[in-house]
């Protein structure tokens, strides 16, 4: 069994309130969950309206499949025009850990 995690640090574009922030972050979270069946949530910077931290976890029996899903998730977030991807932290945990 393999578990992969991603943490995205995002800078939001033209956002002036926490309500506007939710309208940007929620669709990203929902699309990741719907398209790739991953566990995903906003996990940090909830009180800052121009920053967001999204955490994601994937479980798979195959390390190659896990890496492929994580790569696709990262590309999806990076391609969103309303956010700037500042950093991505990736971890892979296997049975040997």
N, C-alpha and C positions, 0 to 999 in steps of 0.2 A: 504494500500500500504506500502511496506517495501523496503528500499534502503540499500544495504550493500556495504561497501567499504573495499578494502584491499590495503595495501601499502607494497611492498616487497623491502627490502634493500639487494642487492646482491653484493657479491664479485666475480669478474670474474677470471677465471683460467689463463691460459697462453695467455694473451692478451697484445700486445705491442703498439697498436695504436687505435685511435678512429674508424678507418675503421674496424679493427678486432672486436672491441666492437660491432659495428652495426651488424656484421655477427653472433654474439652470441645473442644479445638482440632481434633483429627483428623476428627470428623464434619463440622465446618464446611468444612474443606479438601476433604474427599471430596464433599460435596454441591455445592460450587461447581464442582468438576471434572466431576462427573457431569451436572449440570443444564445447564451453560453451555459445556462443552468448552474451558475456559480452563486455562492453566498457573498453578498456585497452590501455595504452600508457606508454612510458617512460616519467617520470615526474620530474626527478631530476638527479643530478650528471652527466649532459650531457658532461661536460668538463673534467671529470675524466675517464681515459680509463680502470681502473680496478674495478670501482664501477658503480652500476646502481640502480636506483629507478624506480620501475614499479608500477603504480597505476591502480586500477581496480574497476569498479562499476557494480552492479547488481540491477535490479528492479524486484520485484515479488509481487504477491498478497498474498503469503503464506510464513510465516517466516521460516517454516521447509524446504521448497524448497530452499529458499534463503541461508540458512545455509549449506545445502547439496552442492549447487553449489560452494559456497565459500570454503568449505572443499576440494572439488575436485580440484579447482584451486590451492589451497595451496599445495596439494600433488603433482600436476603436476610440479610446480616450484621447490619444494624440491627434486624431483626425477631427475632433470636435472644434469648430471654429470659434465657439463662444468661450473656450477656456484655453489657457496656456499651461502645458504640462511642465512643471518646474523640475520634478524629480520622480523617479520610480524606484521603490525598494522591493527587491524580489528575493524570496526565500523558497527553498525546496527541501522538504524533509522526507526521508525514506525510512524503511524498516531498520536500517543500520544505525540511525541516530539515537 
